[in-house]
Amino acid sequence: MNIVSAITDKLDDSYPHAIFKLKTSGRDIRQEAVERLKSIVITDNRGLEADSLELQFSDHDGILYLPRKGVVIDVWLGWSNEGLVYKGQYTVKEVEHSGAPDVLTIRATSADLKSGLKQKKERSFNNVTLAEVLQIIAFEHELDLNVHESLGQHKIINLVQNESNANLLTRLADEHDAIASVKNGSLLFMPKGAAQTVSGQSLPTFLITRKQGDNHSYRDTDGGEEITAVRAWYYDAEKAKKLEVVYGDASNQNIKELRHIHQDKQSATLAAKAKLAELKRTAVTFNYSLALAKPELIPEMTFLFDGLKEQIDDIYWLGTRLVHTLDADNGFTTAIELEVFFPDADDVAELFEDQFETEKDKKWTGVVVYYQSGDKAVALTKGDQSNPKHFTYLYVSKEAAQARLDREFALLDQETGKFSAHNELEIKPYTGLKTQYTVGKEKNRHWLTKGDQSNPKILNHVYKSKLAAEKALSREMPRLNAKKDMIQQVKNAD
């Protein structure tokens, strides 16, 4: 395959071939370098991991000069019948000359990751929003700021920084299950797996058929799927105790525990939430190579596949890393690393509130825990039931509920009527259900609802037909009804 430089905007439909354009200091690279290009490899990463560029040139006669480190290179890739796609700006970090035969290799990284981001800082932030913290960091590095509206107003009670801004951004992104990135002079902060631009606009979904592929690798592990909840710890200075937060569906007791002890409950909750989302997304992974490259593809786009196995075709996939390779011998290809876009997880959207402050003056005599039986809730009790504490988390089995009952009763001091240490898992009651589906091979998603939509639970899965979505909502309704039954029993007990 011949590689040619695209110096003109004229498109060639007669025999489509790969084209590229390279500029340094605003000028096209010299023609002798263009003619000797062996390969271009661009790796698009999400988050603060730098995008990378690798160029290889043949220097068989020794006439190429070695560029200096720090040179900025602009890159375009494309096809002669479609035009060029701008792939960004990169700063040369490494130059290598090897042989024989003699080859010049240039390695560069995205130009916006400034060295100042890696300098250690010591300071603290109190009672601020996430957007305010990010604005300070952006100002320090002369960057514009773009924060997704769903994240910017998150309150930060106490944040201690004893690390570089790059590490702090990574930590904040991990806690909020978000992506922090520096692109084109802007600090970007957006939800991970949202398939949106930072302004909230949905990125397009790309449909890939079997005939477009070169090779693929699908992997399904049971680690993330089996874990339905995450436990995180934090230290309460007023109580001088280490307390816990559980996020997710703890009804079957399959809980992953995070070792790190957080500064406050909010940080612990965010960390648990982010970890559970990560486990659900990465339990199933997929790598796919397009025989003919699509340089317009970027991380955080969603993908649908047609013509592979049913388990693969039924999933909405999220692109996490893309490698575009233009090679003189092997053509122009795109390799995509993917993970599940919408993890199907029960109760992930439910936040658990610590009610100890509102109940600190109460004296409990016993414990009540509930489990699901069809569309009803069944109570298990232990201790004196004259004024029992109702733990309103609905377990899927009697065995799981009994284990919780025994654990909480052991923490109840019979003399004081207080629990020695624990966090109440209080469910925000859902009023209905909501999910998404597609029709045939179309890329648009449609909503389907069931029940009262004032506070619906969203099933985090995109179904391939309206019928499949209706069946999913019907399967979920008994649990929703059982939770309503449980809440009503607690109200009647009061």
Secondary structure per residue as TSV (DSSP state, phi and psi in degrees):
chain	resnum	aa	ss	phi	psi
A	1	M	-	360.0	134.3
A	2	N	-	-88.2	141.0
A	3	I	-	-109.4	129.0
A	4	V	E	-127.0	152.2
A	5	S	E	-84.4	136.3
A	6	A	-	-91.2	96.2
A	7	I	-	-94.4	-16.2
A	8	T	S	-119.2	160.2
A	9	D	-	-88.4	-2.7
A	10	K	-	-68.0	132.0
A	11	L	-	-95.1	145.5
A	12	D	-	-116.5	109.3
A	13	D	-	-95.4	-8.0
A	14	S	S	-67.7	-44.8
A	15	Y	S	-148.1	90.1
A	16	P	-	-56.1	134.5
A	17	H	-	-143.5	159.9
A	18	A	E	-68.5	141.0
A	19	I	E	-132.0	159.4
A	20	F	E	-151.8	166.5
A	21	K	E	-147.1	132.9
A	22	L	E	-125.6	135.1
A	23	K	E	-130.9	140.5
A	24	T	E	-125.8	130.9
A	25	S	T	54.0	35.4
A	26	G	T	81.5	1.7
A	27	R	E	-115.7	147.3
A	28	D	E	-62.8	144.0
A	29	I	-	-67.5	158.5
A	30	R	-	-60.6	145.9
A	31	Q	H	-60.0	-35.1
A	32	E	H	-65.2	-29.1
A	33	A	H	-74.1	-40.2
A	34	V	H	-56.6	-46.4
A	35	E	H	-68.8	-19.5
A	36	R	T	-102.1	3.1
A	37	L	E	-63.1	127.8
A	38	K	E	-95.8	-39.4
A	39	S	E	-163.3	153.7
A	40	I	E	-127.2	129.0
A	41	V	E	-127.2	119.0
A	42	I	E	-116.5	126.4
A	43	T	E	-110.1	116.3
A	44	D	E	-95.9	114.3
A	45	N	E	-106.6	160.6
A	46	R	S	-102.3	157.8
A	47	G	T	79.7	-160.0
A	48	L	T	-82.4	0.0
A	49	E	S	-70.6	122.1
A	50	A	-	-64.3	138.4
A	51	D	-	-67.5	152.6
A	52	S	E	-131.8	155.0
A	53	L	E	-133.0	133.4
A	54	E	E	-129.2	126.6
A	55	L	E	-116.8	136.8
A	56	Q	E	-126.2	130.4
A	57	F	E	-123.7	143.2
A	58	S	E	-77.5	129.5
A	59	D	-	-124.5	47.3
A	60	H	T	-62.2	-27.4
A	61	D	T	-108.5	5.1
A	62	G	S	74.2	22.0
A	63	I	-	-94.3	-10.7
A	64	L	-	-76.7	143.7
A	65	Y	-	-95.3	157.8
A	66	L	-	-89.5	119.6
A	67	P	-	-70.9	156.1
A	68	R	-	-84.4	154.1
A	69	K	T	-66.4	146.8
A	70	G	T	96.7	-10.4
A	71	V	-	-66.0	139.1
A	72	V	E	-98.5	131.2
A	73	I	E	-120.2	128.3
A	74	D	E	-98.6	139.5
A	75	V	E	-129.3	136.6
A	76	W	E	-125.6	141.1
A	77	L	E	-130.3	155.0
A	78	G	E	175.2	-166.7
A	79	W	E	-121.2	149.3
A	80	S	T	-62.8	-25.8
A	81	N	T	-95.5	-2.4
A	82	E	T	-123.3	-21.1
A	83	G	E	96.4	-176.6
A	84	L	E	-97.2	149.9
A	85	V	E	-119.0	126.2
A	86	Y	E	-71.7	125.2
A	87	K	E	-108.6	9.0
A	88	G	E	111.1	-177.6
A	89	Q	E	-119.6	135.0
A	90	Y	E	-132.1	145.3
A	91	T	E	-106.3	128.3
A	92	V	E	-65.6	124.8
A	93	K	E	-112.5	-22.7
A	94	E	E	-150.3	136.9
A	95	V	E	-126.1	129.4
A	96	E	E	-130.8	135.9
A	97	H	E	-123.4	122.4
A	98	S	E	-135.3	165.9
A	99	G	T	175.1	-177.3
A	100	A	T	-92.1	157.4
A	101	P	T	-66.9	150.7
A	102	D	T	-69.0	131.2
A	103	V	E	-134.6	132.9
A	104	L	E	-99.9	122.3
A	105	T	E	-116.0	129.1
A	106	I	E	-118.4	126.8
A	107	R	E	-118.3	133.3
A	108	A	E	-140.2	159.6
A	109	T	E	-127.1	162.0
A	110	S	E	-54.0	132.9
A	111	A	T	-71.8	-15.7
A	112	D	T	-85.2	-11.1
A	113	L	-	-79.0	87.7
A	114	K	-	-73.2	148.1
A	115	S	G	-63.2	-28.4
A	116	G	G	-62.3	-23.5
A	117	L	G	-65.0	-19.9
A	118	K	G	-97.2	2.5
A	119	Q	S	-82.0	134.2
A	120	K	E	-70.0	140.3
A	121	K	E	-131.7	150.0
A	122	E	E	-125.7	115.2
A	123	R	E	-169.0	175.9
A	124	S	E	-138.7	155.3
A	125	F	E	-125.5	134.8
A	126	N	E	-133.0	133.5
A	127	N	E	50.1	55.5
A	128	V	E	-128.5	169.1
A	129	T	E	-90.8	161.1
A	130	L	H	-60.4	-39.6
A	131	A	H	-60.6	-36.9
A	132	E	H	-67.2	-39.4
A	133	V	H	-64.5	-45.5
A	134	L	H	-65.5	-33.7
A	135	Q	H	-64.8	-38.9
A	136	I	H	-62.1	-46.1
A	137	I	H	-63.5	-44.0
A	138	A	H	-61.5	-43.0
A	139	F	H	-62.0	-40.5
A	140	E	H	-62.8	-26.3
A	141	H	T	-113.9	16.8
A	142	E	T	54.1	47.0
A	143	L	-	-115.2	147.2
A	144	D	E	-73.4	161.2
A	145	L	E	-123.2	131.3
A	146	N	E	-130.8	110.6
A	147	V	E	-115.5	132.8
A	148	H	-	-62.8	137.5
A	149	E	H	-60.4	-25.2
A	150	S	H	-73.7	-12.4
A	151	L	H	-114.4	-31.3
A	152	G	H	-55.7	-36.3
A	153	Q	T	-91.2	6.6
A	154	H	-	-59.8	130.8
A	155	K	E	-81.5	138.7
A	156	I	E	-115.6	114.6
A	157	I	E	-74.9	-50.5
A	158	N	E	-151.4	121.3
A	159	L	E	-131.1	119.1
A	160	V	E	-104.5	124.5
A	161	Q	E	-106.1	121.2
A	162	N	E	-136.4	52.4
A	163	E	E	-163.4	177.6
A	164	S	E	-74.3	161.5
A	165	N	H	-62.8	-33.8
A	166	A	H	-62.5	-44.5
A	167	N	H	-66.8	-38.8
A	168	L	H	-64.6	-42.5
A	169	L	H	-61.7	-40.6
A	170	T	H	-63.8	-41.8
A	171	R	H	-65.6	-44.8
A	172	L	H	-63.1	-39.4
A	173	A	H	-64.3	-42.0
A	174	D	H	-62.3	-43.9
A	175	E	H	-66.4	-31.2
A	176	H	T	-101.6	10.0
A	177	D	T	49.1	50.7
A	178	A	E	-125.9	177.0
A	179	I	E	-117.6	123.8
A	180	A	E	-105.6	130.2
A	181	S	E	-150.9	154.5
A	182	V	E	-117.4	113.8
A	183	K	E	-136.1	131.9
A	184	N	T	49.2	44.9
A	185	G	T	79.0	12.9
A	186	S	E	-128.6	143.4
A	187	L	E	-89.9	118.9
A	188	L	E	-108.1	139.8
A	189	F	E	-141.9	113.5
A	190	M	E	-147.2	158.7
A	191	P	E	-61.4	139.3
A	192	K	T	-75.5	134.7
A	193	G	T	76.2	13.9
A	194	A	-	-81.5	-17.9
A	195	A	-	55.6	41.7
A	196	Q	B	-133.3	159.4
A	197	T	-	-77.1	168.8
A	198	V	T	-64.1	-23.4
A	199	S	T	-81.0	-4.8
A	200	G	S	99.0	-0.3
A	201	Q	-	-77.1	137.4
A	202	S	B	-71.8	134.9
A	203	L	-	-76.3	149.6
A	204	P	-	-66.9	151.3
A	205	T	E	-92.8	135.2
A	206	F	E	-109.0	124.7
A	207	L	E	-94.4	126.9
A	208	I	E	-118.5	126.0
A	209	T	E	-98.1	162.9
A	210	R	G	-57.3	-37.4
A	211	K	G	-69.9	-15.9
A	212	Q	G	-82.0	-13.9
A	213	G	E	-87.7	156.8
A	214	D	E	-107.1	-52.4
A	215	N	E	-156.2	164.2
A	216	H	E	-150.9	162.7
A	217	S	E	-145.1	118.4
A	218	Y	E	-111.5	133.7
A	219	R	E	-135.5	126.9
A	220	D	E	-121.5	113.8
A	221	T	-	-111.9	156.6
A	222	D	S	-96.2	-3.8
A	223	G	H	-59.9	-54.9
A	224	G	H	-70.2	-36.3
A	225	E	H	-67.4	-35.4
A	226	E	H	-72.7	-32.3
A	227	I	-	-80.3	122.3
A	228	T	-	-111.6	-6.2
A	229	A	E	-154.0	159.8
A	230	V	E	-128.9	134.1
A	231	R	E	-104.6	129.2
A	232	A	E	-125.4	150.8
A	233	W	E	-110.6	149.5
A	234	Y	E	-144.0	161.1
A	235	Y	E	-105.5	123.5
A	236	D	E	-95.5	109.0
A	237	A	T	-66.1	-36.5
A	238	E	T	-66.4	-40.8
A	239	K	T	-88.2	-10.1
A	240	A	T	53.2	45.5
A	241	K	E	-138.5	153.1
A	242	K	E	-90.6	119.6
A	243	L	E	-115.7	167.5
A	244	E	E	-120.5	155.2
A	245	V	E	-127.8	133.6
A	246	V	E	-116.5	127.5
A	247	Y	E	-122.0	132.8
A	248	G	E	114.5	-161.6
A	249	D	-	-93.7	99.1
A	250	A	-	-90.4	11.1
A	251	S	T	-68.2	-24.9
A	252	N	T	-105.9	9.0
A	253	Q	-	67.1	14.2
A	254	N	-	-93.2	84.5
A	255	I	E	-117.4	134.1
A	256	K	E	-93.5	136.3
A	257	E	E	-108.1	130.0
A	258	L	E	-87.6	137.4
A	259	R	E	-79.3	-33.6
A	260	H	E	-65.3	137.2
A	261	I	E	-96.1	121.2
A	262	H	E	-88.1	165.5
A	263	Q	S	-74.6	-30.9
A	264	D	S	-151.2	171.9
A	265	K	H	-65.2	-39.2
A	266	Q	H	-61.0	-45.9
A	267	S	H	-62.3	-40.5
A	268	A	H	-64.6	-41.6
A	269	T	H	-64.0	-45.2
A	270	L	H	-62.5	-41.4
A	271	A	H	-64.8	-41.8
A	272	A	H	-65.2	-42.7
A	273	K	H	-60.8	-46.0
A	274	A	H	-65.2	-39.7
A	275	K	H	-66.0	-40.8
A	276	L	H	-64.7	-41.6
A	277	A	H	-61.9	-41.0
A	278	E	H	-63.4	-44.3
A	279	L	H	-60.9	-40.4
A	280	K	H	-69.2	-38.7
A	281	R	H	-69.3	-38.4
A	282	T	H	-96.9	2.6
A	283	A	S	-64.5	-31.4
A	284	V	E	-121.8	124.9
A	285	T	E	-127.3	160.3
A	286	F	E	-152.6	130.6
A	287	N	E	-115.5	135.9
A	288	Y	E	-140.9	138.1
A	289	S	E	-115.7	125.6
A	290	L	E	-86.0	128.5
A	291	A	S	-64.0	-34.8
A	292	L	S	-116.5	119.7
A	293	A	-	-61.0	151.4
A	294	K	-	-124.0	88.5
A	295	P	T	-66.0	-15.9
A	296	E	T	-76.6	-11.7
A	297	L	-	-73.1	140.8
A	298	I	-	-138.3	160.5
A	299	P	T	-58.2	152.3
A	300	E	T	80.1	0.0
A	301	M	-	-77.3	154.4
A	302	T	E	-101.1	154.3
A	303	F	E	-135.1	142.4
A	304	L	E	-119.5	146.0
A	305	F	E	-120.6	146.9
A	306	D	E	-136.5	129.5
A	307	G	S	102.2	2.5
A	308	L	S	-100.1	-156.3
A	309	K	-	-70.9	152.7
A	310	E	H	-56.8	-40.4
A	311	Q	H	-63.1	-29.8
A	312	I	H	-81.0	-44.6
A	313	D	H	-66.7	-24.3
A	314	D	T	-83.5	-1.9
A	315	I	S	-107.3	138.2
A	316	Y	-	-82.7	123.7
A	317	W	E	-105.2	149.4
A	318	L	E	-114.3	126.4
A	319	G	E	-75.7	125.8
A	320	T	E	-109.1	-28.2
A	321	R	E	-153.0	138.3
A	322	L	E	-129.1	138.7
A	323	V	E	-122.2	114.7
A	324	H	E	-99.0	121.0
A	325	T	E	-122.6	119.1
A	326	L	E	-110.9	111.4
A	327	D	E	-126.6	135.4
A	328	A	T	-62.0	-29.3
A	329	D	T	-99.2	-32.5
A	330	N	T	-113.4	7.0
A	331	G	E	88.7	-162.3
A	332	F	E	-119.6	111.0
A	333	T	E	-130.3	162.9
A	334	T	E	-130.1	125.6
A	335	A	E	-104.8	134.2
A	336	I	E	-122.5	130.3
A	337	E	E	-100.1	131.4
A	338	L	E	-130.8	156.1
A	339	E	E	-139.2	170.9
A	340	V	E	-66.5	130.9
A	341	F	S	-74.0	-55.4
A	342	F	S	-110.1	96.9
A	343	P	-	-66.1	133.9
A	344	D	-	-87.9	96.3
A	345	A	-	-131.4	131.6
A	346	D	T	-73.7	130.7
A	347	D	T	65.7	15.0
A	348	V	T	-62.4	-31.4
A	349	A	T	-79.5	-1.8
A	350	E	-	-90.4	122.4
A	351	L	-	-92.5	140.5
A	352	F	-	-105.9	129.2
A	353	E	-	-105.5	141.3
A	354	D	-	-83.8	115.2
A	355	Q	-	-99.8	12.6
A	356	F	T	-63.4	-33.8
A	357	E	T	-65.3	-43.4
A	358	T	T	-75.9	-16.8
A	359	E	T	-116.7	16.7
A	360	K	T	-65.7	-20.9
A	361	D	T	-95.3	-1.3
A	362	K	-	-84.4	151.6
A	363	K	-	-119.7	114.7
A	364	W	-	-92.9	149.0
A	365	T	-	-114.3	-17.0
A	366	G	E	-163.4	-167.9
A	367	V	E	-136.2	144.0
A	368	V	E	-131.6	129.4
A	369	V	E	-129.4	147.9
A	370	Y	E	-117.1	149.7
A	371	Y	E	-135.0	160.0
A	372	Q	E	-88.0	135.7
A	373	S	E	-135.0	98.2
A	374	G	T	67.0	-124.6
A	375	D	T	-105.3	23.4
A	376	K	E	-121.1	159.9
A	377	A	E	-110.3	132.3
A	378	V	E	-111.3	132.5
A	379	A	E	-93.3	137.8
A	380	L	E	-112.4	137.5
A	381	T	E	-125.9	156.8
A	382	K	E	-154.6	135.2
A	383	G	E	88.3	-176.1
A	384	D	-	-64.8	125.5
A	385	Q	-	-98.0	19.3
A	386	S	S	-70.7	-33.0
A	387	N	S	-149.9	69.5
A	388	P	E	-81.6	156.1
A	389	K	E	-88.7	120.9
A	390	H	E	-90.3	118.5
A	391	F	E	-94.5	102.4
A	392	T	E	-88.5	58.5
A	393	Y	E	-118.0	125.2
A	394	L	E	-88.9	113.1
A	395	Y	E	-86.7	151.0
A	396	V	S	-82.5	-13.2
A	397	S	S	-141.6	155.8
A	398	K	H	-64.7	-35.3
A	399	E	H	-64.0	-43.9
A	400	A	H	-65.5	-40.4
A	401	A	H	-65.1	-38.6
A	402	Q	H	-64.5	-39.8
A	403	A	H	-62.7	-42.7
A	404	R	H	-65.2	-41.5
A	405	L	H	-58.6	-48.1
A	406	D	H	-64.5	-39.6
A	407	R	H	-66.5	-43.0
A	408	E	H	-72.0	-36.5
A	409	F	H	-65.8	-33.6
A	410	A	H	-65.4	-24.5
A	411	L	T	-88.6	-5.3
A	412	L	B	-88.2	120.7
A	413	D	-	-81.4	115.0
A	414	Q	T	-66.0	-26.8
A	415	E	T	-79.6	-44.5
A	416	T	T	-91.2	-20.6
A	417	G	-	73.8	17.8
A	418	K	-	-112.3	153.7
A	419	F	B	-89.1	132.1
A	420	S	S	-65.2	-38.5
A	421	A	S	-171.4	117.8
A	422	H	-	-177.2	165.1
A	423	N	-	-116.9	130.8
A	424	E	-	-71.3	131.7
A	425	L	-	-98.9	99.3
A	426	E	-	-108.1	120.6
A	427	I	-	-81.5	135.5
A	428	K	-	-77.1	112.6
A	429	P	-	-66.8	127.8
A	430	Y	-	-84.5	149.7
A	431	T	-	-106.7	-15.9
A	432	G	E	-166.4	-169.0
A	433	L	E	-130.1	156.0
A	434	K	E	-154.8	136.6
A	435	T	E	-151.4	176.5
A	436	Q	E	-119.4	153.9
A	437	Y	E	-149.6	163.3
A	438	T	-	-120.9	167.5
A	439	V	-	-117.8	117.9
A	440	G	T	61.2	-132.8
A	441	K	T	-99.0	11.0
A	442	E	-	-68.9	157.4
A	443	K	-	-94.6	-17.5
A	444	N	-	-75.1	143.7
A	445	R	-	-106.1	142.3
A	446	H	E	-119.8	148.2
A	447	W	E	-93.0	143.8
A	448	L	E	-130.5	133.0
A	449	T	E	-122.7	161.0
A	450	K	E	-150.4	125.9
A	451	G	E	86.2	-173.8
A	452	D	-	-62.9	127.5
A	453	Q	-	-100.6	17.3
A	454	S	S	-68.1	-31.2
A	455	N	S	-149.8	72.2
A	456	P	E	-80.2	150.6
A	457	K	E	-87.5	130.0
A	458	I	E	-95.9	122.5
A	459	L	E	-78.7	117.6
A	460	N	E	-82.1	65.4
A	461	H	E	-153.1	142.2
A	462	V	E	-103.3	114.3
A	463	Y	E	-88.8	151.8
A	464	K	S	-83.4	-0.7
A	465	S	S	-157.8	160.6
A	466	K	H	-65.4	-37.3
A	467	L	H	-62.1	-43.1
A	468	A	H	-63.6	-37.7
A	469	A	H	-67.4	-40.9
A	470	E	H	-62.2	-41.2
A	471	K	H	-64.2	-39.5
A	472	A	H	-64.0	-42.3
A	473	L	H	-65.2	-38.8
A	474	S	H	-65.4	-38.3
A	475	R	H	-65.1	-31.0
A	476	E	H	-84.3	-22.8
A	477	M	H	-58.9	-40.8
A	478	P	H	-56.8	-39.5
A	479	R	H	-67.8	-40.2
A	480	L	H	-61.8	-44.0
A	481	N	H	-65.4	-38.0
A	482	A	H	-64.8	-37.2
A	483	K	H	-66.1	-40.6
A	484	K	H	-61.0	-40.5
A	485	D	H	-62.8	-41.0
A	486	M	H	-62.6	-46.6
A	487	I	H	-61.5	-40.3
A	488	Q	H	-65.2	-38.6
A	489	Q	H	-62.2	-39.2
A	490	V	H	-66.9	-41.5
A	491	K	H	-63.1	-41.3
A	492	N	H	-64.5	-34.3
A	493	A	H	-68.0	-31.9
A	494	D	-	-74.0	360.0
